[in-house]
Amino acid sequence: MFWKKAKPASDPVPALDIRDSQNQREAFRYVFTDQDRIFIRFLGKKVPVVDVSALGMAFMNQGFVQYDVDQIHMDLDIPNFRGNTHFSARLRILGITDDQICHCIFENCTIDQYEILHKYVLELQKRALRNKTHDPAH
């Protein structure tokens, strides 16, 4: 008998190249505007967050280098959420783009932490859509 070679259960995930602007991320993310910008404290410096997803976030570089890591803390503004919205995780810089944006990944998060981040990003997206539909300029 001849046996067919088994196909792998899934294709390998390609490495994320943060310099490739066409790269589609696997996680939904929210890009902050100047009006709703949040800040975090990273290695003792207050930095403006560019975007956030359940996998990580990006922020403006203030002298950091690749692989810098810090424990960050955020109180997530999630409407109608019952429970603790405090989020704390290790955040590691994976790369820094030419325009000085630090792209980071959350490390050692629990499933509950990932779920609350998904909920947070979803609520930010819903709020942006509501505001856009009420904006006469759009």
GROMACS elastic network, one bead per residue, 0.5 to 0.9 nm:
[ bonds ]
;  ai    aj funct       b0    kb
    3     6     6  0.85557   500
    4     7     6  0.88081   500
    6     9     6  0.87043   500
    7    10     6  0.81971   500
    8    11     6  0.67006   500
    8    12     6  0.88414   500
   10    13     6  0.85868   500
   11    14     6  0.88677   500
   13    16     6  0.87487   500
   14    17     6  0.88843   500
   16    19     6  0.88165   500
   16    20     6  0.84096   500
   16    23     6  0.76124   500
   16    25     6  0.81955   500
   17    20     6  0.55776   500
   17    21     6  0.86470   500
   17    23     6  0.73452   500
   17    95     6  0.89877   500
   18    21     6  0.72290   500
   18    23     6  0.77461   500
   18    94     6  0.86612   500
   18    95     6  0.70157   500
   18    96     6  0.81434   500
   18    97     6  0.72572   500
   18   103     6  0.74225   500
   19    22     6  0.88773   500
   19    23     6  0.85483   500
   19    95     6  0.89094   500
   19    96     6  0.88342   500
   19    97     6  0.64860   500
   19    98     6  0.84116   500
   20    23     6  0.54668   500
   21    24     6  0.82262   500
   24    27     6  0.88523   500
   25    28     6  0.73755   500
   25    29     6  0.84569   500
   27    53     6  0.62742   500
   27    54     6  0.66284   500
   27    55     6  0.67487   500
   27   118     6  0.87592   500
   28    52     6  0.85859   500
   28    53     6  0.58725   500
   28    54     6  0.74669   500
   28    55     6  0.89524   500
   28   118     6  0.78737   500
   28   121     6  0.73919   500
   28   122     6  0.82110   500
   29    51     6  0.66322   500
   29    52     6  0.53922   500
   29    54     6  0.74531   500
   29    55     6  0.88282   500
   29    56     6  0.88813   500
   29    57     6  0.84807   500
   29   118     6  0.87272   500
   29   121     6  0.63352   500
   29   122     6  0.84996   500
   29   125     6  0.85112   500
   30    50     6  0.86244   500
   30    51     6  0.54106   500
   30    52     6  0.54767   500
   30    53     6  0.65056   500
   30   121     6  0.59406   500
   30   122     6  0.82268   500
   30   124     6  0.68216   500
   30   125     6  0.64652   500
   31    37     6  0.89646   500
   31    49     6  0.87059   500
   31    50     6  0.60125   500
   31    52     6  0.67821   500
   31   125     6  0.89897   500
   32    35     6  0.79000   500
   32    36     6  0.60289   500
   32    37     6  0.53387   500
   32    38     6  0.77245   500
   32    49     6  0.73198   500
   32    50     6  0.56959   500
   32    51     6  0.56919   500
   32    52     6  0.82110   500
   32   124     6  0.89656   500
   33    36     6  0.54622   500
   33    37     6  0.57679   500
   33    50     6  0.80851   500
   34    37     6  0.53440   500
   37    48     6  0.68229   500
   37    49     6  0.66204   500
   37    50     6  0.75384   500
   38    47     6  0.85843   500
   38    48     6  0.60483   500
   38    49     6  0.57301   500
   38    50     6  0.83501   500
   39    46     6  0.63278   500
   39    47     6  0.53908   500
   39    49     6  0.55364   500
   39    59     6  0.86570   500
   39    74     6  0.89050   500
   40    45     6  0.81162   500
   40    46     6  0.56759   500
   40    47     6  0.55493   500
   40    48     6  0.66858   500
   40    49     6  0.69538   500
   40    59     6  0.87925   500
   40    72     6  0.71168   500
   40    73     6  0.73349   500
   40    74     6  0.70537   500
   41    44     6  0.58727   500
   41    45     6  0.52991   500
   41    47     6  0.61240   500
   41    48     6  0.89297   500
   41    72     6  0.65796   500
   41    73     6  0.77198   500
   42    45     6  0.53094   500
   42    46     6  0.64718   500
   42    47     6  0.68414   500
   42    69     6  0.82260   500
   42    70     6  0.61736   500
   42    71     6  0.76436   500
   42    72     6  0.65304   500
   42    91     6  0.85053   500
   43    46     6  0.85482   500
   43    64     6  0.86244   500
   43    68     6  0.84962   500
   43    69     6  0.77996   500
   43    70     6  0.60129   500
   43    71     6  0.83794   500
   43    72     6  0.88130   500
   45    62     6  0.77548   500
   47    59     6  0.64810   500
   47    60     6  0.62673   500
   47    61     6  0.76730   500
   47    62     6  0.74634   500
   48    58     6  0.88574   500
   48    59     6  0.56965   500
   48    60     6  0.59904   500
   48    61     6  0.89952   500
   49    52     6  0.75353   500
   49    57     6  0.72490   500
   49    58     6  0.59824   500
   49    60     6  0.67549   500
   50    57     6  0.73984   500
   50    58     6  0.52877   500
   50    60     6  0.69582   500
   50   101     6  0.79847   500
   51    56     6  0.85546   500
   51    57     6  0.54803   500
   51    58     6  0.53146   500
   51    59     6  0.71159   500
   52    55     6  0.79545   500
   52    56     6  0.59795   500
   52    58     6  0.65706   500
   52   117     6  0.85834   500
   52   121     6  0.72056   500
   53    56     6  0.53327   500
   53    57     6  0.60501   500
   53   117     6  0.68586   500
   53   118     6  0.70330   500
   53   120     6  0.87429   500
   53   121     6  0.63806   500
   54    57     6  0.82103   500
   54   106     6  0.80456   500
   54   113     6  0.84089   500
   54   114     6  0.54786   500
   54   115     6  0.75750   500
   54   116     6  0.81871   500
   54   118     6  0.53599   500
   54   119     6  0.88423   500
   54   120     6  0.86678   500
   54   121     6  0.75612   500
   55   104     6  0.84733   500
   55   105     6  0.58089   500
   55   106     6  0.58114   500
   55   107     6  0.85752   500
   55   114     6  0.74888   500
   55   117     6  0.84154   500
   56    91     6  0.74486   500
   56    92     6  0.87166   500
   56   103     6  0.77043   500
   56   104     6  0.54183   500
   56   107     6  0.86026   500
   57    91     6  0.83418   500
   57   102     6  0.83063   500
   57   103     6  0.62305   500
   57   104     6  0.53545   500
   57   105     6  0.65243   500
   57   106     6  0.78310   500
   58    93     6  0.86115   500
   58   101     6  0.64206   500
   58   102     6  0.53263   500
   58   104     6  0.57989   500
   58   105     6  0.86544   500
   59   100     6  0.86327   500
   59   101     6  0.56436   500
   59   102     6  0.52990   500
   59   103     6  0.68915   500
   59   104     6  0.82051   500
   60    99     6  0.88418   500
   60   100     6  0.61434   500
   60   102     6  0.60083   500
   61    64     6  0.60360   500
   61    65     6  0.85119   500
   61    96     6  0.76037   500
   61    99     6  0.89151   500
   61   100     6  0.52241   500
   61   101     6  0.55164   500
   61   102     6  0.56211   500
   62   100     6  0.82576   500
   64    67     6  0.88107   500
   64    68     6  0.67128   500
   64    93     6  0.84319   500
   64    96     6  0.86765   500
   64   102     6  0.81073   500
   65    68     6  0.58186   500
   65    93     6  0.74757   500
   65    95     6  0.80389   500
   65    96     6  0.75062   500
   65   102     6  0.85685   500
   66    69     6  0.88922   500
   66    92     6  0.82171   500
   66    93     6  0.53886   500
   66    94     6  0.58132   500
   66    95     6  0.52991   500
   66    96     6  0.65548   500
   66   102     6  0.81176   500
   67    92     6  0.57183   500
   67    94     6  0.56737   500
   67    95     6  0.74280   500
   67   104     6  0.87195   500
   68    91     6  0.83815   500
   68    92     6  0.57631   500
   68    93     6  0.55329   500
   68    94     6  0.82975   500
   69    90     6  0.67108   500
   69    91     6  0.55290   500
   69    93     6  0.64335   500
   69   104     6  0.89655   500
   70    89     6  0.83079   500
   70    90     6  0.55348   500
   70    91     6  0.55524   500
   70    92     6  0.67588   500
   71    88     6  0.68702   500
   71    89     6  0.54874   500
   71    91     6  0.61424   500
   71    92     6  0.88982   500
   72    87     6  0.81186   500
   72    88     6  0.55304   500
   72    89     6  0.56274   500
   72    90     6  0.61596   500
   72    91     6  0.66128   500
   73    86     6  0.72860   500
   73    87     6  0.56734   500
   73    89     6  0.68682   500
   74    85     6  0.83498   500
   74    86     6  0.58594   500
   74    87     6  0.51310   500
   74    88     6  0.64009   500
   75    84     6  0.87981   500
   75    85     6  0.57547   500
   75    87     6  0.60573   500
   75    88     6  0.87155   500
   76    85     6  0.53001   500
   76    86     6  0.61535   500
   76    87     6  0.69395   500
   76   116     6  0.86589   500
   76   117     6  0.83502   500
   76   120     6  0.67422   500
   77    81     6  0.89124   500
   77    85     6  0.72729   500
   77   120     6  0.72217   500
   77   123     6  0.87314   500
   77   124     6  0.88373   500
   78    81     6  0.57685   500
   78    85     6  0.72576   500
   78   116     6  0.89139   500
   78   119     6  0.75456   500
   78   120     6  0.57869   500
   78   123     6  0.65697   500
   78   124     6  0.83030   500
   79    82     6  0.88267   500
   79   120     6  0.89359   500
   79   123     6  0.75016   500
   81    84     6  0.83738   500
   81    85     6  0.79356   500
   82    85     6  0.84051   500
   84    87     6  0.84754   500
   85   116     6  0.75306   500
   87   113     6  0.70556   500
   87   116     6  0.82718   500
   87   117     6  0.83250   500
   88   109     6  0.86157   500
   88   113     6  0.83966   500
   89   106     6  0.63013   500
   89   107     6  0.65347   500
   89   108     6  0.70318   500
   89   109     6  0.63884   500
   89   113     6  0.85857   500
   90   105     6  0.82658   500
   90   106     6  0.57115   500
   90   107     6  0.51481   500
   90   108     6  0.68999   500
   90   109     6  0.80573   500
   91   104     6  0.62136   500
   91   105     6  0.56670   500
   91   107     6  0.61083   500
   92   103     6  0.83668   500
   92   104     6  0.51918   500
   92   105     6  0.54575   500
   92   106     6  0.66053   500
   92   107     6  0.72134   500
   93    96     6  0.74944   500
   93   102     6  0.60840   500
   93   103     6  0.57054   500
   93   105     6  0.66702   500
   94   102     6  0.74954   500
   94   103     6  0.57753   500
   94   104     6  0.52540   500
   94   105     6  0.68620   500
   95   101     6  0.82804   500
   95   102     6  0.59560   500
   95   103     6  0.54565   500
   95   104     6  0.71686   500
   96    99     6  0.80300   500
   96   100     6  0.58976   500
   96   101     6  0.54586   500
   96   103     6  0.61420   500
   96   104     6  0.89088   500
   97   100     6  0.52346   500
   97   101     6  0.53660   500
   97   102     6  0.67483   500
   97   103     6  0.78963   500
   98   101     6  0.74937   500
  106   109     6  0.67629   500
  109   112     6  0.79759   500
  109   113     6  0.58096   500
  109   114     6  0.66036   500
  110   113     6  0.51209   500
  110   114     6  0.64461   500
  110   115     6  0.86567   500
  111   114     6  0.51089   500
  111   115     6  0.61173   500
  111   116     6  0.86844   500
  112   116     6  0.62055   500
  112   117     6  0.86291   500
  113   116     6  0.52227   500
  113   117     6  0.62813   500
  113   118     6  0.86955   500
  114   117     6  0.51063   500
  114   118     6  0.62211   500
  114   119     6  0.86842   500
  115   118     6  0.50443   500
  115   119     6  0.62293   500
  115   120     6  0.85802   500
  116   120     6  0.60729   500
  116   121     6  0.86579   500
  117   121     6  0.61461   500
  117   122     6  0.84666   500
  118   121     6  0.52423   500
  118   122     6  0.61046   500
  118   123     6  0.86342   500
  119   122     6  0.50764   500
  119   123     6  0.61662   500
  119   124     6  0.86409   500
  120   123     6  0.52103   500
  120   124     6  0.62563   500
  120   125     6  0.87080   500
  121   124     6  0.50706   500
  121   125     6  0.61977   500
  121   126     6  0.86298   500
  122   125     6  0.51225   500
  122   126     6  0.61663   500
  122   127     6  0.86132   500
  123   126     6  0.50267   500
  123   127     6  0.60787   500
  123   128     6  0.85583   500
  124   127     6  0.51461   500
  124   128     6  0.62148   500
  124   129     6  0.87062   500
  125   128     6  0.51028   500
  125   129     6  0.62348   500
  125   130     6  0.86936   500
  126   129     6  0.51156   500
  126   130     6  0.62151   500
  126   131     6  0.86399   500
  127   130     6  0.51399   500
  127   131     6  0.61951   500
  127   132     6  0.85617   500
  128   131     6  0.51268   500
  128   132     6  0.60378   500
  128   133     6  0.86888   500
  129   132     6  0.50119   500
  129   133     6  0.62207   500
  129   134     6  0.86980   500
  130   133     6  0.53694   500
  130   134     6  0.64740   500
  130   135     6  0.87596   500
  131   134     6  0.52292   500
  131   135     6  0.61294   500
  132   135     6  0.50467   500
  132   136     6  0.82614   500
  132   137     6  0.85736   500
  132   138     6  0.67033   500
  133   136     6  0.77622   500
  133   138     6  0.72727   500
  134   137     6  0.88541   500
  134   138     6  0.83353   500
  135   138     6  0.58429   500
